[in-house]
C-alpha cells in the first residue's frame, strides 16, 4: 500500500494504534508474539518523503530573519535607512481606499 502526502504524525498514530490494540498479535502459550507474515506494511512514496523534508525545513526555519533585522537596525542607527516615498504612498493609498 502506498501512502502519499501524509505527515509523520499520522503514521505514528497508526503505528501506536495498531500496537496498543493488539492487531496482528497471536497469543502463544501465554505470551503475545507478532506473526511476521501477518504484519502490515507501509510504503511511503519518494514525493511524500520529500514533502516531509520540506515541512521539517519550514518548521525548523526561524520566524524572524535575524540578519535582515540587524541590518535594518544598523541602518536606522546610522541614519542611512531610507524608504522610497512611492512605497509609502502606495501603502497608505491601499489602506485608505480598501473597503471594509
C-alpha positions, 0 to 999 in steps of 0.5 A, a space after each residue: 500500500 502506498 501512502 502519499 502526502 501524509 505527515 509523520 504524525 499520522 503514521 505514528 498514530 497508526 503505528 501506536 494504534 495498531 500496537 496498543 490494540 493488539 492487531 496482528 498479535 497471536 497469543 502463544 502459550 501465554 505470551 503475545 508474539 507478532 506473526 511476521 507474515 501477518 504484519 502490515 506494511 507501509 510504503 511511503 512514496 519518494 514525493 511524500 518523503 520529500 514533502 516531509 523534508 520540506 515541512 521539517 525545513 519550514 518548521 525548523 526555519 526561524 520566524 524572524 530573519 535575524 540578519 535582515 533585522 540587524 541590518 535594518 537596525 544598523 541602518 536606522 542607527 546610522 541614519 542611512 535607512 531610507 524608504 522610497 516615498 512611492 512605497 509609502 504612498 502606495 501603502 497608505 493609498 491601499 489602506 485608505 481606499 480598501 473597503 471594509 
